[in-house]
Amino acid sequence: MPTYAYTARDSVGKMYRGTLEAVDKKMLRARLREMGYYSTSVRVSHSLLSWGSSKKGGRIRQGELVDFSQQFAAMIKAGLSLTRCLSALEEQSENLQLREVLRAISLDIAGGATLSEALSKHPQTFSNFFVTMV
């Protein structure tokens, strides 16, 4: 499946950029609409630079994962539940791909999975080393 680079806006006009896999541009636009975003530009992505394997995911930069890890650790240390932390971080993220991954992890944890099990379902985002460290 091809990876598409897109720019999109939310209902208040905030701009987002990212990449997602989809069968075609029409399916990508439908997926963005389901997420509450309206595409302004969609093109096939030829970027080979991504964090982890780009087989199934869009581009999530290493710096975004560092920020996620630091914020997640601080929230856990403050006593918030895993799902509450993930939900807050999902809302704060400007990267649609990262938001989607965090939403899926939160649902897995709410369904009874451990954090490492939920993270390991996203090898395109979280390396084996990252999951092992968790």
N, CA, C and O atoms as a Tinker XYZ file with bonds, in Angstrom:
   536  protein
     1  N      0.844000   -1.179000    0.000000    73     2
     2  CA     0.000000    0.000000    0.000000    64     1     3
     3  C      0.888000    1.242000    0.000000    63     2     4     5
     4  O      1.872000    1.293000    0.738000    81     3
     5  N      0.558000    2.233000   -0.810000    73     3     6
     6  CA     1.389000    3.432000   -0.844000    64     5     7
     7  C      1.207000    4.307000    0.403000    63     6     8     9
     8  O      0.172000    4.266000    1.068000    81     7
     9  N      2.227000    5.082000    0.689000    73     7    10
    10  CA     2.172000    6.051000    1.775000    64     9    11
    11  C      1.965000    7.418000    1.152000    63    10    12    13
    12  O      2.635000    7.779000    0.185000    81    11
    13  N      1.032000    8.177000    1.714000    73    11    14
    14  CA     0.710000    9.499000    1.202000    64    13    15
    15  C      1.096000   10.562000    2.212000    63    14    16    17
    16  O      0.864000   10.403000    3.411000    81    15
    17  N      1.679000   11.632000    1.735000    73    15    18
    18  CA     1.927000   12.814000    2.548000    64    17    19
    19  C      0.696000   13.703000    2.391000    63    18    20    21
    20  O      0.164000   13.838000    1.289000    81    19
    21  N      0.244000   14.303000    3.478000    73    19    22
    22  CA    -0.950000   15.123000    3.410000    64    21    23
    23  C     -0.791000   16.360000    4.290000    63    22    24    25
    24  O      0.031000   16.399000    5.205000    81    23
    25  N     -1.588000   17.345000    3.987000    73    23    26
    26  CA    -1.828000   18.455000    4.895000    64    25    27
    27  C     -3.341000   18.476000    5.082000    63    26    28    29
    28  O     -4.104000   18.223000    4.150000    81    27
    29  N     -3.748000   18.781000    6.294000    73    27    30
    30  CA    -5.172000   18.765000    6.601000    64    29    31
    31  C     -5.471000   19.823000    7.658000    63    30    32    33
    32  O     -4.575000   20.306000    8.350000    81    31
    33  N     -6.729000   20.163000    7.763000    73    31    34
    34  CA    -7.182000   21.117000    8.788000    64    33    35
    35  C     -8.254000   20.454000    9.632000    63    34    36    37
    36  O     -9.001000   19.595000    9.162000    81    35
    37  N     -8.313000   20.876000   10.901000    73    35    38
    38  CA    -9.385000   20.383000   11.760000    64    37    39
    39  C    -10.553000   21.360000   11.688000    63    38    40    41
    40  O    -10.527000   22.295000   10.887000    81    39
    41  N    -11.571000   21.156000   12.509000    73    39    42
    42  CA   -12.783000   21.972000   12.438000    64    41    43
    43  C    -12.560000   23.433000   12.830000    63    42    44    45
    44  O    -13.364000   24.292000   12.469000    81    43
    45  N    -11.482000   23.728000   13.561000    73    43    46
    46  CA   -11.197000   25.116000   13.921000    64    45    47
    47  C    -10.135000   25.738000   13.025000    63    46    48    49
    48  O     -9.732000   26.880000   13.245000    81    47
    49  N     -9.675000   24.995000   12.014000    73    47    50
    50  CA    -8.742000   25.524000   11.037000    64    49    51
    51  C     -7.278000   25.264000   11.314000    63    50    52    53
    52  O     -6.426000   25.721000   10.552000    81    51
    53  N     -6.953000   24.544000   12.382000    73    51    54
    54  CA    -5.557000   24.252000   12.702000    64    53    55
    55  C     -4.992000   23.285000   11.661000    63    54    56    57
    56  O     -5.632000   22.297000   11.299000    81    55
    57  N     -3.782000   23.589000   11.188000    73    55    58
    58  CA    -3.147000   22.812000   10.124000    64    57    59
    59  C     -2.353000   21.642000   10.689000    63    58    60    61
    60  O     -1.666000   21.780000   11.701000    81    59
    61  N     -2.451000   20.498000   10.034000    73    59    62
    62  CA    -1.706000   19.300000   10.402000    64    61    63
    63  C     -1.040000   18.753000    9.140000    63    62    64    65
    64  O     -1.573000   18.861000    8.036000    81    63
    65  N      0.150000   18.158000    9.338000    73    63    66
    66  CA     0.863000   17.499000    8.250000    64    65    67
    67  C      1.279000   16.123000    8.737000    63    66    68    69
    68  O      1.545000   15.927000    9.923000    81    67
    69  N      1.333000   15.184000    7.827000    73    67    70
    70  CA     1.768000   13.850000    8.199000    64    69    71
    71  C      1.737000   12.925000    7.008000    63    70    72    73
    72  O      1.568000   13.351000    5.865000    81    71
    73  N      1.904000   11.645000    7.301000    73    71    74
    74  CA     1.816000   10.623000    6.271000    64    73    75
    75  C      0.990000    9.472000    6.798000    63    74    76    77
    76  O      1.021000    9.169000    7.990000    81    75
    77  N      0.259000    8.837000    5.917000    73    75    78
    78  CA    -0.551000    7.665000    6.242000    64    77    79
    79  C     -0.550000    6.725000    5.043000    63    78    80    81
    80  O     -0.386000    7.151000    3.900000    81    79
    81  N     -0.735000    5.455000    5.322000    73    79    82
    82  CA    -0.904000    4.486000    4.243000    64    81    83
    83  C     -2.377000    4.404000    3.882000    63    82    84    85
    84  O     -3.250000    4.489000    4.746000    81    83
    85  N     -2.637000    4.239000    2.601000    73    83    86
    86  CA    -4.010000    4.061000    2.130000    64    85    87
    87  C     -3.954000    3.402000    0.758000    63    86    88    89
    88  O     -2.936000    3.457000    0.068000    81    87
    89  N     -5.053000    2.785000    0.380000    73    87    90
    90  CA    -5.148000    2.133000   -0.919000    64    89    91
    91  C     -5.002000    3.163000   -2.034000    63    90    92    93
    92  O     -4.303000    2.930000   -3.020000    81    91
    93  N     -5.673000    4.310000   -1.868000    73    91    94
    94  CA    -5.586000    5.386000   -2.846000    64    93    95
    95  C     -5.907000    6.708000   -2.154000    63    94    96    97
    96  O     -6.202000    6.739000   -0.960000    81    95
    97  N     -5.845000    7.798000   -2.918000    73    95    98
    98  CA    -6.072000    9.124000   -2.346000    64    97    99
    99  C     -7.493000    9.271000   -1.814000    63    98   100   101
   100  O     -7.713000    9.919000   -0.791000    81    99
   101  N     -8.435000    8.680000   -2.493000    73    99   102
   102  CA    -9.834000    8.766000   -2.070000    64   101   103
   103  C    -10.013000    8.124000   -0.693000    63   102   104   105
   104  O    -10.703000    8.671000    0.167000    81   103
   105  N     -9.391000    6.967000   -0.490000    73   103   106
   106  CA    -9.493000    6.279000    0.802000    64   105   107
   107  C     -8.775000    7.078000    1.899000    63   106   108   109
   108  O     -9.231000    7.114000    3.042000    81   107
   109  N     -7.671000    7.705000    1.552000    73   107   110
   110  CA    -6.958000    8.524000    2.520000    64   109   111
   111  C     -7.827000    9.694000    2.959000    63   110   112   113
   112  O     -7.935000    9.982000    4.151000    81   111
   113  N     -8.440000   10.360000    2.004000    73   111   114
   114  CA    -9.311000   11.490000    2.347000    64   113   115
   115  C    -10.476000   11.033000    3.224000    63   114   116   117
   116  O    -10.863000   11.743000    4.153000    81   115
   117  N    -11.031000    9.873000    2.945000    73   115   118
   118  CA   -12.122000    9.336000    3.761000    64   117   119
   119  C    -11.628000    9.047000    5.181000    63   118   120   121
   120  O    -12.323000    9.329000    6.158000    81   119
   121  N    -10.435000    8.490000    5.283000    73   119   122
   122  CA    -9.856000    8.186000    6.606000    64   121   123
   123  C     -9.616000    9.462000    7.408000    63   122   124   125
   124  O     -9.886000    9.506000    8.608000    81   123
   125  N     -9.113000   10.491000    6.748000    73   123   126
   126  CA    -8.905000   11.776000    7.426000    64   125   127
   127  C    -10.232000   12.370000    7.896000    63   126   128   129
   128  O    -10.314000   12.904000    9.002000    81   127
   129  N    -11.273000   12.280000    7.060000    73   127   130
   130  CA   -12.593000   12.787000    7.451000    64   129   131
   131  C    -13.114000   12.049000    8.679000    63   130   132   133
   132  O    -13.705000   12.663000    9.568000    81   131
   133  N    -12.897000   10.724000    8.736000    73   131   134
   134  CA   -13.314000    9.939000    9.895000    64   133   135
   135  C    -12.620000   10.413000   11.171000    63   134   136   137
   136  O    -13.172000   10.321000   12.267000    81   135
   137  N    -11.408000   10.918000   11.006000    73   135   138
   138  CA   -10.637000   11.406000   12.146000    64   137   139
   139  C    -10.971000   12.864000   12.473000    63   138   140   141
   140  O    -10.425000   13.428000   13.421000    81   139
   141  N    -11.863000   13.472000   11.692000    73   139   142
   142  CA   -12.266000   14.846000   11.948000    64   141   143
   143  C    -11.404000   15.888000   11.262000    63   142   144   145
   144  O    -11.380000   17.045000   11.684000    81   143
   145  N    -10.687000   15.495000   10.200000    73   143   146
   146  CA    -9.800000   16.398000    9.481000    64   145   147
   147  C    -10.233000   16.509000    8.026000    63   146   148   149
   148  O    -10.845000   15.598000    7.468000    81   147
   149  N     -9.902000   17.645000    7.428000    73   147   150
   150  CA   -10.249000   17.902000    6.042000    64   149   151
   151  C     -8.957000   18.114000    5.262000    63   150   152   153
   152  O     -8.193000   19.033000    5.557000    81   151
   153  N     -8.716000   17.271000    4.277000    73   151   154
   154  CA    -7.451000   17.329000    3.539000    64   153   155
   155  C     -7.400000   18.569000    2.662000    63   154   156   157
   156  O     -8.388000   18.952000    2.035000    81   155
   157  N     -6.227000   19.188000    2.632000    73   155   158
   158  CA    -6.002000   20.322000    1.743000    64   157   159
   159  C     -5.004000   19.957000    0.655000    63   158   160   161
   160  O     -4.974000   20.588000   -0.401000    81   159
   161  N     -4.174000   18.926000    0.915000    73   159   162
   162  CA    -3.194000   18.479000   -0.053000    64   161   163
   163  C     -2.858000   17.021000    0.221000    63   162   164   165
   164  O     -2.652000   16.635000    1.372000    81   163
   165  N     -2.803000   16.210000   -0.830000    73   163   166
   166  CA    -2.451000   14.794000   -0.703000    64   165   167
   167  C     -1.550000   14.438000   -1.872000    63   166   168   169
   168  O     -1.863000   14.735000   -3.025000    81   167
   169  N     -0.415000   13.790000   -1.561000    73   167   170
   170  CA     0.484000   13.335000   -2.624000    64   169   171
   171  C      1.188000   12.061000   -2.158000    63   170   172   173
   172  O      1.310000   11.812000   -0.958000    81   171
   173  N      1.639000   11.273000   -3.102000    73   171   174
   174  CA     2.388000   10.061000   -2.777000    64   173   175
   175  C      3.698000   10.481000   -2.140000    63   174   176   177
   176  O      4.404000   11.345000   -2.659000    81   175
   177  N      4.017000    9.864000   -1.009000    73   175   178
   178  CA     5.246000   10.188000   -0.296000    64   177   179
   179  C      6.381000    9.302000   -0.789000    63   178   180   181
   180  O      6.229000    8.085000   -0.902000    81   179
   181  N      7.501000    9.911000   -1.076000    73   179   182
   182  CA     8.671000    9.159000   -1.504000    64   181   183
   183  C      9.762000    9.194000   -0.455000    63   182   184   185
   184  O     10.901000    8.809000   -0.722000    81   183
   185  N      9.417000    9.659000    0.748000    73   183   186
   186  CA    10.404000    9.777000    1.814000    64   185   187
   187  C     10.758000    8.406000    2.377000    63   186   188   189
   188  O      9.877000    7.602000    2.683000    81   187
   189  N     12.031000    8.155000    2.505000    73   187   190
   190  CA    12.500000    6.916000    3.113000    64   189   191
   191  C     12.882000    7.134000    4.564000    63   190   192   193
   192  O     13.215000    6.179000    5.266000    81   191
   193  N     12.838000    8.375000    5.022000    73   191   194
   194  CA    13.240000    8.671000    6.386000    64   193   195
   195  C     12.043000    8.554000    7.309000    63   194   196   197
   196  O     11.077000    9.306000    7.179000    81   195
   197  N     12.102000    7.625000    8.230000    73   195   198
   198  CA    11.053000    7.498000    9.229000    64   197   199
   199  C     11.640000    6.832000   10.443000    63   198   200   201
   200  O     12.722000    6.249000   10.382000    81   199
   201  N     10.944000    6.916000   11.522000    73   199   202
   202  CA    11.388000    6.292000   12.760000    64   201   203
   203  C     10.902000    4.863000   12.738000    63   202   204   205
   204  O      9.704000    4.618000   12.597000    81   203
   205  N     11.791000    3.934000   12.872000    73   203   206
   206  CA    11.416000    2.530000   12.793000    64   205   207
   207  C     11.161000    2.159000   11.343000    63   206   208   209
   208  O     11.574000    2.870000   10.427000    81   207
   209  N     10.492000    1.061000   11.146000    73   207   210
   210  CA    10.185000    0.592000    9.803000    64   209   211
   211  C      8.978000    1.337000    9.275000    63   210   212   213
   212  O      8.007000    1.536000   10.006000    81   211
   213  N      9.018000    1.748000    8.031000    73   211   214
   214  CA     7.892000    2.489000    7.470000    64   213   215
   215  C      6.923000    1.584000    6.725000    63   214   216   217
   216  O      6.116000    2.065000    5.930000    81   215
   217  N      6.992000    0.280000    6.972000    73   215   218
   218  CA     6.120000   -0.658000    6.268000    64   217   219
   219  C      4.640000   -0.326000    6.433000    63   218   220   221
   220  O      3.899000   -0.288000    5.451000    81   219
   221  N      4.207000   -0.087000    7.666000    73   219   222
   222  CA     2.789000    0.097000    7.913000    64   221   223
   223  C      2.431000    1.483000    8.409000    63   222   224   225
   224  O      1.248000    1.768000    8.599000    81   223
   225  N      3.382000    2.338000    8.623000    73   223   226
   226  CA     3.038000    3.595000    9.251000    64   225   227
   227  C      3.522000    4.799000    8.506000    63   226   228   229
   228  O      4.285000    4.711000    7.544000    81   227
   229  N      3.058000    5.919000    8.974000    73   227   230
   230  CA     3.509000    7.171000    8.426000    64   229   231
   231  C      4.755000    7.620000    9.163000    63   230   232   233
   232  O      5.354000    6.870000    9.933000    81   231
   233  N      5.116000    8.820000    8.917000    73   231   234
   234  CA     6.351000    9.358000    9.468000    64   233   235
   235  C      6.102000    9.908000   10.867000    63   234   236   237
   236  O      5.306000   10.828000   11.052000    81   235
   237  N      6.780000    9.344000   11.829000    73   235   238
   238  CA     6.790000    9.860000   13.196000    64   237   239
   239  C      8.256000   10.091000   13.518000    63   238   240   241
   240  O      9.042000    9.146000   13.582000    81   239
   241  N      8.610000   11.318000   13.714000    73   239   242
   242  CA    10.017000   11.672000   13.925000    64   241   243
   243  C     10.501000   11.212000   15.294000    63   242   244   245
   244  O      9.729000   11.114000   16.248000    81   243
   245  N     11.783000   10.937000   15.362000    73   243   246
   246  CA    12.401000   10.487000   16.607000    64   245   247
   247  C     12.201000   11.520000   17.712000    63   246   248   249
   248  O     11.970000   11.154000   18.865000    81   247
   249  N     12.285000   12.789000   17.378000    73   247   250
   250  CA    12.074000   13.851000   18.363000    64   249   251
   251  C     10.682000   13.809000   18.962000    63   250   252   253
   252  O     10.501000   14.116000   20.140000    81   251
   253  N      9.690000   13.429000   18.154000    73   251   254
   254  CA     8.322000   13.312000   18.661000    64   253   255
   255  C      8.217000   12.169000   19.662000    63   254   256   257
   256  O      7.489000   12.267000   20.650000    81   255
   257  N      8.949000   11.079000   19.403000    73   255   258
   258  CA     8.940000    9.961000   20.339000    64   257   259
   259  C      9.673000   10.304000   21.631000    63   258   260   261
   260  O      9.291000    9.845000   22.707000    81   259
   261  N     10.709000   11.100000   21.525000    73   259   262
   262  CA    11.426000   11.557000   22.721000    64   261   263
   263  C     10.489000   12.423000   23.567000    63   262   264   265
   264  O     10.380000   12.227000   24.777000    81   263
   265  N      9.817000   13.377000   22.926000    73   263   266
   266  CA     8.863000   14.231000   23.644000    64   265   267
   267  C      7.754000   13.399000   24.271000    63   266   268   269
   268  O      7.399000   13.598000   25.433000    81   267
   269  N      7.202000   12.458000   23.489000    73   267   270
   270  CA     6.160000   11.575000   24.001000    64   269   271
   271  C      6.653000   10.837000   25.249000    63   270   272   273
   272  O      5.950000   10.788000   26.258000    81   271
   273  N      7.853000   10.267000   25.181000    73   271   274
   274  CA     8.398000    9.479000   26.291000    64   273   275
   275  C      8.573000   10.327000   27.539000    63   274   276   277
   276  O      8.231000    9.888000   28.637000    81   275
   277  N      9.098000   11.532000   27.387000    73   275   278
   278  CA     9.317000   12.407000   28.532000    64   277   279
   279  C      7.995000   12.842000   29.162000    63   278   280   281
   280  O      7.852000   12.820000   30.384000    81   279
   281  N      7.045000   13.230000   28.341000    73   279   282
   282  CA     5.750000   13.659000   28.854000    64   281   283
   283  C      5.000000   12.489000   29.493000    63   282   284   285
   284  O      4.370000   12.644000   30.539000    81   283
   285  N      5.073000   11.333000   28.865000    73   283   286
   286  CA     4.407000   10.136000   29.381000    64   285   287
   287  C      4.978000    9.770000   30.753000    63   286   288   289
   288  O      4.230000    9.478000   31.686000    81   287
   289  N      6.297000    9.786000   30.865000    73   287   290
   290  CA     6.949000    9.466000   32.142000    64   289   291
   291  C      6.540000   10.450000   33.231000    63   290   292   293
   292  O      6.272000   10.041000   34.361000    81   291
   293  N      6.487000   11.733000   32.912000    73   291   294
   294  CA     6.099000   12.739000   33.900000    64   293   295
   295  C      4.663000   12.533000   34.367000    63   294   296   297
   296  O      4.369000   12.686000   35.553000    81   295
   297  N      3.774000   12.189000   33.451000    73   295   298
   298  CA     2.366000   11.979000   33.805000    64   297   299
   299  C      2.202000   10.731000   34.664000    63   298   300   301
   300  O      1.442000   10.736000   35.633000    81   299
   301  N      2.908000    9.672000   34.315000    73   299   302
   302  CA     2.845000    8.434000   35.112000    64   301   303
   303  C      3.368000    8.711000   36.512000    63   302   304   305
   304  O      2.782000    8.270000   37.501000    81   303
   305  N      4.474000    9.444000   36.592000    73   303   306
   306  CA     5.072000    9.791000   37.889000    64   305   307
   307  C      4.097000   10.614000   38.730000    63   306   308   309
   308  O      4.100000   10.521000   39.957000    81   307
   309  N      3.263000   11.421000   38.069000    73   307   310
   310  CA     2.278000   12.247000   38.760000    64   309   311
   311  C      1.064000   11.441000   39.222000    63   310   312   313
   312  O      0.203000   11.961000   39.932000    81   311
   313  N      0.999000   10.167000   38.817000    73   311   314
   314  CA    -0.073000    9.303000   39.293000    64   313   315
   315  C     -1.259000    9.134000   38.373000    63   314   316   317
   316  O     -2.268000    8.556000   38.776000    81   315
   317  N     -1.170000    9.621000   37.146000    73   315   318
   318  CA    -2.279000    9.451000   36.209000    64   317   319
   319  C     -2.305000    8.020000   35.673000    63   318   320   321
   320  O     -1.267000    7.362000   35.598000    81   319
   321  N     -3.479000    7.548000   35.305000    73   319   322
   322  CA    -3.601000    6.202000   34.738000    64   321   323
   323  C     -3.004000    6.171000   33.333000    63   322   324   325
   324  O     -2.857000    7.208000   32.686000    81   323
   325  N     -2.662000    4.971000   32.873000    73   323   326
   326  CA    -2.093000    4.822000   31.531000    64   325   327
   327  C     -3.021000    5.389000   30.463000    63   326   328   329
   328  O     -2.592000    6.136000   29.584000    81   327
   329  N     -4.300000    5.023000   30.551000    73   327   330
   330  CA    -5.235000    5.468000   29.517000    64   329   331
   331  C     -5.439000    6.981000   29.560000    63   330   332   333
   332  O     -5.602000    7.614000   28.517000    81   331
   333  N     -5.430000    7.555000   30.743000    73   331   334
   334  CA    -5.576000    9.017000   30.860000    64   333   335
   335  C     -4.360000    9.720000   30.248000    63   334   336   337
   336  O     -4.502000   10.716000   29.538000    81   335
   337  N     -3.173000    9.197000   30.529000    73   335   338
   338  CA    -1.936000    9.762000   29.954000    64   337   339
   339  C     -1.977000    9.693000   28.434000    63   338   340   341
   340  O     -1.721000   10.683000   27.749000    81   339
   341  N     -2.302000    8.518000   27.917000    73   339   342
   342  CA    -2.319000    8.330000   26.466000    64   341   343
   343  C     -3.352000    9.232000   25.801000    63   342   344   345
   344  O     -3.107000    9.786000   24.729000    81   343
   345  N     -4.505000    9.374000   26.444000    73   343   346
   346  CA    -5.551000   10.234000   25.902000    64   345   347
   347  C     -5.089000   11.690000   25.854000    63   346   348   349
   348  O     -5.313000   12.378000   24.858000    81   347
   349  N     -4.453000   12.155000   26.910000    73   347   350
   350  CA    -3.967000   13.534000   26.954000    64   349   351
   351  C     -2.884000   13.758000   25.901000    63   350   352   353
   352  O     -2.881000   14.781000   25.217000    81   351
   353  N     -1.972000   12.807000   25.774000    73   351   354
   354  CA    -0.896000   12.938000   24.793000    64   353   355
   355  C     -1.437000   12.871000   23.364000    63   354   356   357
   356  O     -0.930000   13.546000   22.468000    81   355
   357  N     -2.455000   12.063000   23.166000    73   355   358
   358  CA    -3.100000   11.989000   21.849000    64   357   359
   359  C     -3.691000   13.344000   21.481000    63   358   360   361
   360  O     -3.523000   13.810000   20.354000    81   359
   361  N     -4.375000   13.972000   22.415000    73   359   362
   362  CA    -4.980000   15.277000   22.158000    64   361   363
   363  C     -3.938000   16.348000   21.878000    63   362   364   365
   364  O     -4.177000   17.256000   21.082000    81   363
   365  N     -2.776000   16.247000   22.533000    73   363   366
   366  CA    -1.726000   17.257000   22.378000    64   365   367
   367  C     -0.928000   17.096000   21.090000    63   366   368   369
   368  O     -0.364000   18.068000   20.587000    81   367
   369  N     -0.874000   15.896000   20.557000    73   367   370
   370  CA    -0.030000   15.631000   19.396000    64   369   371
   371  C     -0.579000   16.295000   18.146000    63   370   372   373
   372  O     -1.779000   16.247000   17.878000    81   371
   373  N      0.311000   16.912000   17.388000    73   371   374
   374  CA    -0.071000   17.508000   16.111000    64   373   375
   375  C      0.110000   16.527000   14.964000    63   374   376   377
   376  O     -0.344000   16.788000   13.850000    81   375
   377  N      0.770000   15.398000   15.223000    73   375   378
   378  CA     1.023000   14.399000   14.202000    64   377   379
   379  C     -0.141000   13.414000   14.168000    63   378   380   381
   380  O     -0.363000   12.688000   15.137000    81   379
   381  N     -0.880000   13.380000   13.074000    73   379   382
   382  CA    -2.062000   12.520000   12.975000    64   381   383
   383  C     -1.712000   11.039000   13.109000    63   382   384   385
   384  O     -2.469000   10.273000   13.705000    81   383
   385  N     -0.571000   10.638000   12.557000    73   383   386
   386  CA    -0.166000    9.234000   12.655000    64   385   387
   387  C      0.097000    8.860000   14.107000    63   386   388   389
   388  O     -0.338000    7.802000   14.563000    81   387
   389  N      0.805000    9.718000   14.837000    73   387   390
   390  CA     1.070000    9.452000   16.249000    64   389   391
   391  C     -0.235000    9.435000   17.036000    63   390   392   393
   392  O     -0.404000    8.613000   17.937000    81   391
   393  N     -1.149000   10.328000   16.708000    73   391   394
   394  CA    -2.453000   10.344000   17.384000    64   393   395
   395  C     -3.182000    9.012000   17.191000    63   394   396   397
   396  O     -3.752000    8.457000   18.130000    81   395
   397  N     -3.149000    8.520000   15.967000    73   395   398
   398  CA    -3.818000    7.258000   15.658000    64   397   399
   399  C     -3.190000    6.093000   16.434000    63   398   400   401
   400  O     -3.900000    5.236000   16.960000    81   399
   401  N     -1.864000    6.071000   16.498000    73   399   402
   402  CA    -1.154000    5.017000   17.230000    64   401   403
   403  C     -1.487000    5.093000   18.719000    63   402   404   405
   404  O     -1.752000    4.068000   19.346000    81   403
   405  N     -1.476000    6.291000   19.283000    73   403   406
   406  CA    -1.775000    6.452000   20.710000    64   405   407
   407  C     -3.221000    6.042000   21.017000    63   406   408   409
   408  O     -3.492000    5.458000   22.066000    81   407
   409  N     -4.132000    6.344000   20.114000    73   407   410
   410  CA    -5.532000    5.945000   20.310000    64   409   411
   411  C     -5.655000    4.420000   20.324000    63   410   412   413
   412  O     -6.372000    3.862000   21.155000    81   411
   413  N     -4.961000    3.751000   19.410000    73   411   414
   414  CA    -4.996000    2.287000   19.338000    64   413   415
   415  C     -4.377000    1.666000   20.595000    63   414   416   417
   416  O     -4.903000    0.686000   21.123000    81   415
   417  N     -3.277000    2.223000   21.071000    73   415   418
   418  CA    -2.633000    1.712000   22.279000    64   417   419
   419  C     -3.553000    1.874000   23.473000    63   418   420   421
   420  O     -3.677000    0.961000   24.290000    81   419
   421  N     -4.193000    3.011000   23.580000    73   419   422
   422  CA    -5.122000    3.261000   24.679000    64   421   423
   423  C     -6.273000    2.256000   24.668000    63   422   424   425
   424  O     -6.670000    1.745000   25.715000    81   423
   425  N     -6.803000    1.978000   23.483000    73   423   426
   426  CA    -7.893000    0.996000   23.368000    64   425   427
   427  C     -7.423000   -0.406000   23.753000    63   426   428   429
   428  O     -8.150000   -1.149000   24.412000    81   427
   429  N     -6.210000   -0.764000   23.342000    73   427   430
   430  CA    -5.659000   -2.074000   23.716000    64   429   431
   431  C     -5.505000   -2.193000   25.221000    63   430   432   433
   432  O     -5.836000   -3.229000   25.797000    81   431
   433  N     -5.008000   -1.152000   25.860000    73   431   434
   434  CA    -4.821000   -1.176000   27.309000    64   433   435
   435  C     -6.174000   -1.231000   28.016000    63   434   436   437
   436  O     -6.334000   -1.965000   28.992000    81   435
   437  N     -7.134000   -0.468000   27.536000    73   435   438
   438  CA    -8.476000   -0.511000   28.120000    64   437   439
   439  C     -9.086000   -1.904000   27.964000    63   438   440   441
   440  O     -9.923000   -2.319000   28.766000    81   439
   441  N     -8.658000   -2.621000   26.920000    73   439   442
   442  CA    -9.139000   -3.977000   26.684000    64   441   443
   443  C     -8.371000   -5.040000   27.458000    63   442   444   445
   444  O     -8.664000   -6.229000   27.326000    81   443
   445  N     -7.388000   -4.630000   28.269000    73   443   446
   446  CA    -6.694000   -5.585000   29.120000    64   445   447
   447  C     -5.254000   -5.893000   28.743000    63   446   448   449
   448  O     -4.595000   -6.669000   29.435000    81   447
   449  N     -4.754000   -5.312000   27.673000    73   447   450
   450  CA    -3.370000   -5.561000   27.275000    64   449   451
   451  C     -2.420000   -4.789000   28.186000    63   450   452   453
   452  O     -2.790000   -3.763000   28.756000    81   451
   453  N     -1.203000   -5.286000   28.317000    73   451   454
   454  CA    -0.184000   -4.545000   29.042000    64   453   455
   455  C      0.347000   -3.448000   28.123000    63   454   456   457
   456  O      0.125000   -3.478000   26.913000    81   455
   457  N      1.048000   -2.484000   28.708000    73   455   458
   458  CA     1.607000   -1.401000   27.904000    64   457   459
   459  C      2.585000   -1.942000   26.874000    63   458   460   461
   460  O      2.545000   -1.534000   25.713000    81   459
   461  N      3.457000   -2.849000   27.276000    73   459   462
   462  CA     4.435000   -3.374000   26.317000    64   461   463
   463  C      3.758000   -4.182000   25.210000    63   462   464   465
   464  O      4.207000   -4.140000   24.065000    81   463
   465  N      2.700000   -4.906000   25.522000    73   463   466
   466  CA     1.959000   -5.639000   24.486000    64   465   467
   467  C      1.336000   -4.661000   23.491000    63   466   468   469
   468  O      1.389000   -4.874000   22.280000    81   467
   469  N      0.746000   -3.589000   24.018000    73   467   470
   470  CA     0.094000   -2.601000   23.157000    64   469   471
   471  C      1.125000   -1.889000   22.273000    63   470   472   473
   472  O      0.874000   -1.657000   21.091000    81   471
   473  N      2.275000   -1.546000   22.842000    73   471   474
   474  CA     3.322000   -0.883000   22.064000    64   473   475
   475  C      3.887000   -1.802000   20.985000    63   474   476   477
   476  O      4.173000   -1.361000   19.872000    81   475
   477  N      4.046000   -3.074000   21.319000    73   475   478
   478  CA     4.652000   -4.015000   20.370000    64   477   479
   479  C      3.774000   -4.264000   19.145000    63   478   480   481
   480  O      4.258000   -4.800000   18.149000    81   479
   481  N      2.503000   -3.890000   19.196000    73   479   482
   482  CA     1.623000   -4.011000   18.033000    64   481   483
   483  C      1.908000   -2.932000   16.986000    63   482   484   485
   484  O      1.302000   -2.921000   15.915000    81   483
   485  N      2.835000   -2.028000   17.305000    73   483   486
   486  CA     3.159000   -0.910000   16.405000    64   485   487
   487  C      4.659000   -0.836000   16.167000    63   486   488   489
   488  O      5.308000    0.143000   16.536000    81   487
   489  N      5.215000   -1.896000   15.537000    73   487   490
   490  CA     6.667000   -1.918000   15.318000    64   489   491
   491  C      7.155000   -0.833000   14.371000    63   490   492   493
   492  O      8.344000   -0.515000   14.362000    81   491
   493  N      6.265000   -0.264000   13.579000    73   491   494
   494  CA     6.651000    0.817000   12.691000    64   493   495
   495  C      6.926000    2.092000   13.475000    63   494   496   497
   496  O      7.594000    2.995000   12.972000    81   495
   497  N      6.421000    2.176000   14.695000    73   495   498
   498  CA     6.605000    3.357000   15.529000    64   497   499
   499  C      7.552000    3.098000   16.689000    63   498   500   501
   500  O      8.435000    3.908000   16.972000    81   499
   501  N      7.364000    1.954000   17.366000    73   499   502
   502  CA     8.149000    1.636000   18.555000    64   501   503
   503  C      9.051000    0.436000   18.272000    63   502   504   505
   504  O      8.573000   -0.670000   18.019000    81   503
   505  N     10.342000    0.671000   18.318000    73   503   506
   506  CA    11.311000   -0.400000   18.059000    64   505   507
   507  C     11.258000   -1.443000   19.173000    63   506   508   509
   508  O     10.706000   -1.194000   20.245000    81   507
   509  N     11.835000   -2.605000   18.908000    73   507   510
   510  CA    11.919000   -3.648000   19.934000    64   509   511
   511  C     12.663000   -3.129000   21.159000    63   510   512   513
   512  O     12.298000   -3.441000   22.292000    81   511
   513  N     13.701000   -2.343000   20.928000    73   511   514
   514  CA    14.460000   -1.759000   22.046000    64   513   515
   515  C     13.567000   -0.890000   22.913000    63   514   516   517
   516  O     13.609000   -0.987000   24.139000    81   515
   517  N     12.750000   -0.032000   22.283000    73   515   518
   518  CA    11.841000    0.850000   23.008000    64   517   519
   519  C     10.870000    0.023000   23.848000    63   518   520   521
   520  O     10.676000    0.286000   25.034000    81   519
   521  N     10.266000   -0.976000   23.215000    73   519   522
   522  CA     9.289000   -1.824000   23.922000    64   521   523
   523  C      9.959000   -2.548000   25.087000    63   522   524   525
   524  O      9.380000   -2.641000   26.169000    81   523
   525  N     11.163000   -3.058000   24.879000    73   523   526
   526  CA    11.895000   -3.753000   25.939000    64   525   527
   527  C     12.201000   -2.806000   27.093000    63   526   528   529
   528  O     12.119000   -3.206000   28.254000    81   527
   529  N     12.548000   -1.571000   26.796000    73   527   530
   530  CA    12.832000   -0.600000   27.842000    64   529   531
   531  C     11.584000   -0.297000   28.682000    63   530   532   533
   532  O     11.684000   -0.050000   29.884000    81   531
   533  N     10.437000   -0.320000   28.053000    73   531   534
   534  CA     9.174000   -0.092000   28.770000    64   533   535
   535  C      8.934000   -1.265000   29.702000    63   534   536
   536  O      7.929000   -1.294000   30.411000    81   535
